[in-house]
Amino acid sequence: MVDPPPPPDGIAVTCEGLTRHFPGGTALDGLTLEARTGEVVVLLGPNGAGKTTTMRLLNGILAPHGGQARVLGLDPWREGDELRRRTGVLTENAGLDDRFTARENLEVVARIRGLDTQEARRRTADLLERFGMAGRADARVQGFSTGQRKRPALARALLHDPELLFLDEPTSGLDPAATRDVVELIGNLASERGRTVVLCTHFLGEAGKLANRMAVLFHGRLHAFGTPTELAGELWTGIEVRLDLGAPAGTDVLDALGRLEPVQQAVPTDTGALVHLHDRRAVPAVVQTCVGAGADVFAVEPREPTLEDVYFEIEARSAGHQPVASIASGSIRPEAPGIRDGRP
């Protein structure tokens, strides 16, 4: 295998053409992406998309059948031990030892990580307190619920203050309050402490709160990579505006809007109309047109596409074998032609 070049300054993870096969098929096919230092990159996709395989490859647990990568400046497969000393990992199944208490699970790992006894105990106590497990610190984890297991598992990943975190479904099984706390913690690790996070999740709302950039995978292939705003700009042109007219827009209003050149489409809603525009600068003309057609305009709400809109549009285009852009900022090149034709 040819040595990959060192990553540019400020790049924590970079991979190109990363491929991994299993007896049942190809789990990852030519993945190219990057993660900058201090950002959260969210891997999205259904089960079997290649998300967990990606994290295992980047942390040196699996060897690739093709491609190359640098993680924290290291080759994951030749310098895996050194790399894993600088990374923290949370697997979907937590991986705790049922014979031990929550405290023992953390303290044992802390000692393996090289912390002395006193420091291991201090960090263990602090993290169990932070994750609301101080009251059950000395209970065996065998009887813990999924959510209770997840908390010490995440605490264990943070024990040695890693530079890079690989988190696989970190909020799965948690109650709403615990989910909120974990999402806030992950965001703070990136924004305030400069830690890099590669996160797998099925929860789009969670991804929307955390993602600096998102990578959407289906069947082992990367179909899109970039910020939600970048991806939305590739998928659609213009902007969607919701008008509150106090009642469904009548024929006169819809016809008048349809004659405006910037209007792509205008459809009635229960309280007014939904208007698709080529350019947000046309919003004042839309309001004037509605008033000129005899309608009262109570509110105008421009609606930017959400992460959910972006994800499901990419999924639909992928299923329909339409071209979907793999967009990236910086040095990573797109793998497929971008979408320039507006909505399908």
C-alpha positions in Angstrom: 0.0 0.0 0.0 1.4 3.4 -1.0 1.9 5.8 2.0 -0.8 8.5 1.9 0.4 12.1 2.0 0.2 14.0 5.3 -3.1 15.9 5.7 -3.3 19.7 5.3 -3.1 21.7 8.5 -6.5 21.8 10.3 -7.6 18.5 8.8 -8.2 15.7 11.4 -9.4 13.0 9.1 -9.0 12.5 5.3 -9.7 9.4 3.3 -9.7 8.8 -0.5 -11.2 5.8 -2.3 -11.7 3.8 0.9 -13.1 0.4 0.1 -13.9 -2.7 2.2 -15.4 -6.0 1.1 -17.0 -8.7 3.3 -18.1 -12.2 2.2 -21.7 -10.9 1.9 -20.8 -8.0 -0.4 -19.1 -4.6 -0.5 -19.7 -2.6 2.7 -17.8 0.5 1.5 -17.1 1.5 -2.0 -14.6 4.3 -2.8 -15.4 6.6 0.1 -13.7 10.0 -0.1 -14.3 12.7 2.6 -12.6 14.7 5.3 -13.2 16.1 8.8 -11.6 19.3 9.9 -10.3 19.8 13.4 -13.0 20.9 15.7 -16.0 20.0 13.5 -18.7 17.4 13.8 -19.1 15.2 10.7 -22.3 13.2 10.8 -22.6 10.0 8.8 -26.2 9.4 7.7 -27.8 6.5 6.0 -30.0 3.4 6.6 -28.7 0.2 8.2 -26.1 -1.4 6.0 -25.1 1.9 4.4 -21.4 1.5 5.6 -21.4 4.0 8.5 -20.0 1.7 11.2 -17.5 0.2 8.7 -16.3 3.6 8.0 -15.6 4.4 11.6 -13.8 1.0 12.2 -11.6 1.6 9.2 -10.7 5.1 10.2 -9.8 4.0 13.7 -7.6 1.1 12.4 -9.8 -1.7 13.6 -10.5 -3.0 10.1 -8.0 -2.9 7.2 -9.3 -1.6 3.8 -9.2 -3.5 0.5 -8.5 -0.2 -1.3 -7.9 3.4 -0.7 -6.0 5.4 1.8 -6.5 7.6 4.9 -4.8 9.8 7.4 -6.3 10.3 10.9 -4.7 12.8 13.2 -1.7 12.7 10.8 -1.3 8.9 11.3 -1.9 5.9 9.0 -4.7 4.0 10.8 -3.5 0.6 9.8 0.2 1.0 10.4 0.1 3.2 13.4 -3.2 2.0 14.9 -2.0 1.7 18.5 -0.8 5.3 18.5 -4.0 6.5 16.9 -6.3 4.7 19.3 -4.4 6.3 22.2 -5.6 9.7 20.9 -9.2 8.7 20.0 -12.3 7.8 21.9 -14.9 5.3 20.7 -18.5 4.6 21.6 -20.0 1.6 19.9 -23.7 1.1 19.4 -23.8 -1.8 21.9 -21.8 0.0 24.6 -19.4 -2.9 25.1 -19.4 -2.8 28.9 -18.2 -5.8 31.1 -21.3 -7.1 32.8 -19.3 -8.5 35.7 -18.1 -5.0 36.7 -19.8 -2.0 38.2 -20.1 1.2 36.3 -17.2 2.6 38.3 -15.0 -0.5 37.7 -15.7 -0.4 34.0 -14.3 3.2 33.8 -11.4 2.7 36.2 -10.1 -0.4 34.5 -10.1 1.4 31.1 -8.5 4.5 32.7 -5.6 2.4 34.0 -5.2 0.7 30.6 -5.0 4.2 29.2 -2.1 4.9 31.4 -3.7 7.1 34.1 -2.5 6.5 37.7 -4.8 5.2 40.3 -5.7 8.6 41.8 -6.3 10.3 38.5 -8.4 7.3 37.2 -10.6 7.5 40.3 -11.0 11.3 40.0 -11.9 11.3 36.3 -14.2 8.3 36.7 -16.1 10.1 39.5 -16.3 13.3 37.6 -17.7 11.7 34.4 -20.2 9.5 36.2 -21.5 12.6 38.0 -21.7 14.5 34.7 -23.8 11.7 33.1 -26.1 11.3 36.1 -24.8 7.9 37.1 -23.2 8.7 40.5 -26.0 7.1 42.3 -25.5 3.8 40.5 -21.7 4.0 40.2 -21.2 0.8 42.3 -24.0 -1.2 40.8 -23.1 -4.0 38.4 -24.0 -3.0 34.8 -25.6 -6.4 34.1 -28.9 -5.1 35.3 -28.7 -1.7 33.5 -31.2 -0.6 30.8 -30.0 0.4 27.4 -29.9 4.1 28.3 -28.2 3.4 31.6 -25.5 1.4 29.8 -25.0 4.1 27.2 -24.0 6.8 29.8 -21.0 5.0 31.4 -20.0 3.9 27.9 -19.8 7.5 26.6 -18.0 8.5 29.9 -15.5 5.8 29.2 -14.8 7.1 25.7 -14.0 10.6 27.2 -11.8 9.4 30.1 -8.4 10.2 28.4 -9.6 13.5 26.9 -9.3 12.3 23.3 -8.6 14.6 20.3 -11.1 12.7 18.1 -14.3 10.9 19.0 -16.0 8.1 16.9 -19.6 7.9 18.2 -22.0 5.3 16.9 -25.6 6.1 17.8 -24.6 7.9 21.1 -28.2 8.8 22.1 -29.9 5.5 21.1 -32.0 4.3 24.1 -31.6 7.5 26.1 -34.6 9.4 27.4 -35.3 13.0 26.1 -33.5 14.7 28.9 -30.4 12.5 28.6 -30.4 12.9 24.8 -30.5 16.7 25.2 -27.5 16.5 27.6 -25.5 14.3 25.3 -26.2 16.4 22.3 -25.1 19.5 24.2 -22.0 17.8 25.4 -21.0 16.7 21.9 -21.5 20.2 20.6 -19.5 21.7 23.3 -16.6 19.2 22.8 -16.3 20.5 19.2 -17.1 24.2 19.5 -15.5 25.0 22.9 -12.7 22.4 23.2 -11.8 21.9 19.6 -12.4 18.2 19.5 -13.3 16.5 16.3 -16.3 14.2 16.2 -17.3 11.6 13.6 -20.9 10.7 14.5 -23.2 8.0 13.2 -26.9 8.5 13.9 -30.4 7.7 12.6 -31.9 10.7 14.3 -32.1 13.6 11.8 -33.1 16.1 14.4 -30.0 15.3 16.4 -27.8 15.5 13.3 -29.3 18.9 12.4 -28.3 20.3 15.7 -24.7 19.0 15.6 -23.6 18.6 12.0 -21.0 21.0 10.6 -21.0 18.7 7.5 -23.0 15.6 6.7 -22.1 12.5 4.6 -25.0 10.6 3.2 -24.3 6.9 2.4 -26.4 4.3 0.7 -25.3 0.7 0.0 -21.7 1.6 0.8 -21.4 4.6 -1.5 -21.1 8.2 -0.7 -24.0 10.1 -2.3 -23.5 13.6 -0.8 -21.1 15.4 1.4 -21.1 19.0 2.6 -23.0 21.4 4.8 -26.8 21.1 4.7 -26.9 24.5 3.1 -24.4 23.5 0.4 -26.4 20.3 -0.4 -29.7 22.1 -0.5 -28.2 24.6 -3.0 -27.2 21.7 -5.2 -30.6 20.0 -4.9 -32.9 22.9 -5.4 -32.8 26.4 -6.8 -34.6 29.4 -5.3 -36.5 29.6 -2.0 -39.9 28.5 -0.7 -42.1 31.2 0.9 -45.3 30.6 3.0 -47.9 33.4 2.9 -50.5 33.8 5.6 -53.5 35.4 3.9 -56.0 34.4 6.6 -57.7 31.9 4.2 -56.7 29.7 1.2 -55.5 31.8 -1.7 -58.2 32.3 -4.3 -57.9 31.9 -8.1 -57.3 35.6 -8.6 -54.3 35.6 -6.2 -52.8 32.4 -7.6 -53.2 33.6 -11.2 -51.5 36.9 -10.4 -48.6 35.2 -8.7 -48.3 32.8 -11.6 -47.7 35.7 -13.9 -44.7 36.9 -11.9 -41.5 35.8 -13.6 -39.6 34.8 -10.4 -42.5 32.5 -9.3 -41.8 28.9 -10.1 -45.0 27.6 -8.5 -47.8 28.9 -6.2 -50.2 26.5 -4.5 -52.9 27.2 -1.9 -52.7 26.2 1.7 -55.2 26.2 4.5 -54.2 29.7 5.5 -52.8 31.2 2.3 -50.3 30.0 -0.3 -46.9 28.3 -0.7 -44.8 30.0 -3.3 -41.6 28.7 -4.9 -39.3 31.6 -6.1 -36.2 31.6 -8.2 -34.8 34.4 -6.0 -35.6 35.7 -2.4 -35.3 39.3 -3.7 -38.7 38.7 -5.3 -40.5 38.4 -2.0 -41.6 42.1 -1.9 -43.1 41.8 -5.4 -45.0 38.7 -4.2 -46.5 40.7 -1.3 -47.4 43.6 -3.6 -49.0 41.2 -6.1 -51.2 39.6 -3.4 -52.3 43.0 -2.0 -53.0 44.1 -5.6 -55.2 41.0 -6.1 -57.3 41.9 -3.0 -55.7 39.7 -0.4 -54.6 40.7 3.1 -51.1 39.5 3.9 -50.6 38.8 7.6 -47.2 37.1 7.5 -44.5 36.1 5.1 -42.3 33.2 6.1 -39.3 32.2 3.9 -38.6 28.5 4.5 -35.0 27.2 4.1 -34.7 23.5 3.5 -34.1 21.5 6.7 -31.6 18.7 7.1 -34.6 16.3 6.9 -35.6 17.8 3.5 -32.1 17.4 2.2 -31.7 13.8 3.5 -35.0 12.5 2.1 -34.5 14.2 -1.2 -31.0 12.6 -1.6 -32.6 9.3 -0.6 -35.3 9.6 -3.2 -32.9 10.6 -5.9 -30.6 7.7 -5.0 -33.5 5.2 -5.1 -34.5 6.6 -8.5 -30.9 6.4 -9.8 -30.9 10.2 -10.4 -27.5 11.9 -10.2 -26.8 13.1 -6.6 -23.8 15.3 -5.9 -21.0 14.2 -3.5 -20.1 17.8 -2.5 -17.1 18.6 -0.3 -15.4 21.8 0.7 -11.6 22.1 0.6 -9.4 19.5 -1.0 -11.9 16.7 -1.5 -13.2 16.4 -5.0 -16.8 15.5 -5.9 -17.3 11.9 -7.0 -20.4 12.5 -9.1 -21.7 15.4 -11.2 -23.6 18.1 -9.3 -27.3 18.6 -9.6 -28.1 21.8 -11.5 -31.6 21.2 -12.7 -33.7 22.3 -9.8 -36.4 20.1 -8.4 -37.2 16.8 -10.2 
